[in-house]
Amino acid sequence: MRTELLDIPGGVVLHLDRQDDERGTFVKPFQRSLYEGLGMDADVAEFYWSTSGQGVIRGLHFQLPPHAHAKTVAILAGSIADVVLDLRADSPTFRQHRLLTLDSQTPAAVHVPTGCAHGFQALSASATVGYLVGTEYAPEHDAGVRWDSAGIAWPLDPTAVSERDASFPGLGEFVTPFTLQGAA
């Protein structure tokens, strides 16, 4: 596995090893010792995945303290435009985002540090995305920033955005509780 540090502090792209043989494909998206060696949050409380059709936008999501968490997002099938948005007030990349293309043919995962929002747009006819998150889902702490408020150049016209995602406050209206060291 090869790693690439994002300029967003704590953000890491993990270029995953892919092994193909007559049985199919094998990819390992998580290795605790690697995470710990890079200073990444290696706690995993939940694993889940979503499947989306082409053009669908999901995000920009995060959980508020005390249930805030880091997450690692891996593309399992298809391709996506993946976004990490820094919401940590004292970060040098505060309110900046990074847009990355992830494709299951060249497996990769993105580690999204605590205090950053995450979202993506499905680029392929169908895209399946897996998530490893550091805390369990806490509905009362579930939050987001509106998908169209952070200056993200989504590659496709959106085909669907959930009512919930469309109702989030814009980035300019969001008062952040996050810092590089935790909650403000």
C-alpha positions as CSV (number, residue, x, y, z in Angstrom):
1,M,0.0,0.0,0.0
2,R,1.3,3.4,-1.0
3,T,0.2,6.5,0.9
4,E,-0.1,10.1,-0.3
5,L,-0.6,12.9,2.2
6,L,-3.2,15.5,1.4
7,D,-2.4,19.1,2.1
8,I,-5.4,19.0,4.4
9,P,-3.8,18.1,7.8
10,G,-4.6,14.5,8.6
11,G,-6.0,13.7,5.2
12,V,-4.4,10.7,3.5
13,V,-5.0,8.9,0.2
14,L,-4.3,5.2,0.5
15,H,-3.4,3.6,-2.9
16,L,-4.4,0.0,-2.2
17,D,-2.8,-3.1,-3.5
18,R,-5.0,-5.1,-5.8
19,Q,-4.5,-8.7,-6.5
20,D,-6.3,-10.4,-9.3
21,D,-6.4,-14.1,-10.2
22,E,-8.8,-16.7,-11.6
23,R,-11.0,-16.3,-8.5
24,G,-11.4,-12.6,-8.8
25,T,-10.0,-9.6,-7.0
26,F,-8.6,-9.1,-3.5
27,V,-8.1,-5.6,-1.9
28,K,-7.2,-4.7,1.8
29,P,-8.5,-1.2,2.6
30,F,-7.5,-1.1,6.3
31,Q,-4.4,-2.0,8.3
32,R,-4.3,-0.7,11.9
33,S,-0.5,-0.6,12.1
34,L,-0.2,1.5,9.0
35,Y,-2.8,4.0,10.3
36,E,-1.1,4.2,13.6
37,G,2.3,4.6,12.0
38,L,1.0,7.6,10.0
39,G,-0.7,9.1,13.1
40,M,-4.2,8.5,11.7
41,D,-7.1,7.6,13.9
42,A,-7.3,3.8,13.7
43,D,-10.5,3.4,15.7
44,V,-13.3,1.6,13.8
45,A,-16.8,1.5,15.4
46,E,-18.9,0.9,12.3
47,F,-18.6,-0.3,8.7
48,Y,-21.2,0.5,6.1
49,W,-21.6,1.1,2.4
50,S,-23.8,3.0,-0.1
51,T,-24.6,2.4,-3.7
52,S,-25.5,5.4,-5.9
53,G,-26.4,6.0,-9.5
54,Q,-24.5,8.2,-11.9
55,G,-24.7,11.9,-10.9
56,V,-25.9,11.3,-7.4
57,I,-24.3,13.6,-4.8
58,R,-24.1,12.4,-1.2
59,G,-22.8,14.9,1.4
60,L,-21.2,16.9,2.8
61,H,-21.5,14.9,6.0
62,F,-19.9,14.7,9.5
63,Q,-20.8,14.1,13.1
64,L,-20.6,16.9,15.7
65,P,-18.8,16.5,19.1
66,P,-18.8,14.5,21.3
67,H,-19.6,11.9,18.5
68,A,-17.3,13.4,15.9
69,H,-15.2,10.9,14.1
70,A,-12.5,10.3,11.4
71,K,-13.6,8.1,8.6
72,T,-12.0,6.2,5.8
73,V,-13.8,6.0,2.5
74,A,-13.0,3.3,0.0
75,I,-14.4,2.8,-3.5
76,L,-15.7,-0.8,-3.8
77,A,-17.2,-0.6,-7.3
78,G,-17.4,2.0,-10.0
79,S,-15.9,5.5,-9.7
80,I,-16.6,8.7,-7.8
81,A,-15.5,12.3,-7.3
82,D,-14.6,12.3,-3.6
83,V,-14.5,15.5,-1.5
84,V,-12.8,16.3,1.8
85,L,-13.8,19.7,3.2
86,D,-11.8,21.1,6.2
87,L,-14.0,22.5,8.9
88,R,-11.3,23.0,11.6
89,A,-11.1,26.7,12.5
90,D,-7.4,26.8,13.2
91,S,-6.4,24.6,10.2
92,P,-4.3,26.2,7.4
93,T,-6.8,24.7,5.0
94,F,-10.0,25.9,6.9
95,R,-13.0,25.9,4.5
96,Q,-10.9,24.5,1.7
97,H,-11.7,21.3,-0.1
98,R,-9.9,18.7,-2.1
99,L,-11.6,16.8,-4.9
100,L,-10.2,13.4,-5.8
101,T,-11.3,10.8,-8.3
102,L,-11.5,7.2,-6.9
103,D,-12.0,4.2,-9.2
104,S,-12.4,0.6,-8.2
105,Q,-10.1,-0.5,-11.0
106,T,-7.2,1.3,-9.2
107,P,-8.4,0.8,-5.6
108,A,-7.8,3.7,-3.2
109,A,-9.3,4.9,0.0
110,V,-9.3,8.4,1.5
111,H,-8.8,9.0,5.3
112,V,-11.0,11.9,6.3
113,P,-9.8,13.4,9.6
114,T,-12.1,14.4,12.4
115,G,-13.4,17.9,11.8
116,C,-13.7,17.5,8.1
117,A,-16.8,17.0,6.0
118,H,-17.0,14.3,3.4
119,G,-19.1,13.9,0.2
120,F,-19.0,12.4,-3.2
121,Q,-20.6,12.2,-6.6
122,A,-21.0,8.9,-8.5
123,L,-19.3,9.1,-11.9
124,S,-20.1,5.6,-13.1
125,A,-23.5,4.1,-13.8
126,S,-23.4,2.7,-10.3
127,A,-20.8,3.3,-7.6
128,T,-20.5,1.5,-4.2
129,V,-18.6,3.2,-1.5
130,G,-17.5,1.7,1.8
131,Y,-17.0,3.6,5.0
132,L,-15.0,2.8,8.2
133,V,-16.0,5.3,10.9
134,G,-14.5,5.9,14.4
135,T,-17.7,6.4,16.3
136,E,-21.2,4.9,16.0
137,Y,-23.9,6.8,14.3
138,A,-25.5,9.3,16.6
139,P,-28.6,10.9,14.9
140,E,-28.7,13.9,17.2
141,H,-25.1,14.7,16.3
142,D,-25.4,14.0,12.6
143,A,-24.7,17.2,10.6
144,G,-23.6,18.5,7.3
145,V,-22.8,21.5,5.0
146,R,-24.9,22.0,1.9
147,W,-23.2,20.3,-1.1
148,D,-23.4,23.4,-3.4
149,S,-22.0,25.9,-0.9
150,A,-18.2,25.2,-0.8
151,G,-17.2,26.0,-4.3
152,I,-16.8,22.4,-5.4
153,A,-16.7,21.9,-9.2
154,W,-18.8,18.7,-9.3
155,P,-17.9,17.0,-12.6
156,L,-21.5,16.1,-13.6
157,D,-24.8,17.8,-13.3
158,P,-26.4,16.4,-10.2
159,T,-29.1,13.8,-10.9
160,A,-30.2,13.5,-7.2
161,V,-29.4,15.1,-3.8
162,S,-31.4,14.0,-0.8
163,E,-33.8,16.4,0.9
164,R,-31.7,16.1,4.0
165,D,-28.5,17.1,2.2
166,A,-30.1,20.0,0.5
167,S,-31.4,21.3,3.8
168,F,-28.0,21.6,5.5
169,P,-26.7,25.1,6.1
170,G,-24.3,26.7,3.6
171,L,-20.6,26.7,4.4
172,G,-20.7,30.5,5.1
173,E,-23.5,30.0,7.7
174,F,-22.0,27.0,9.5
175,V,-20.4,27.8,12.8
176,T,-17.7,25.2,13.4
177,P,-17.0,23.5,16.7
178,F,-13.9,21.9,15.2
179,T,-10.2,22.6,15.7
180,L,-7.1,20.6,14.8
181,Q,-6.9,19.5,18.4
182,G,-10.6,18.5,18.8
183,A,-13.8,20.5,19.6
184,A,-13.4,24.3,19.9
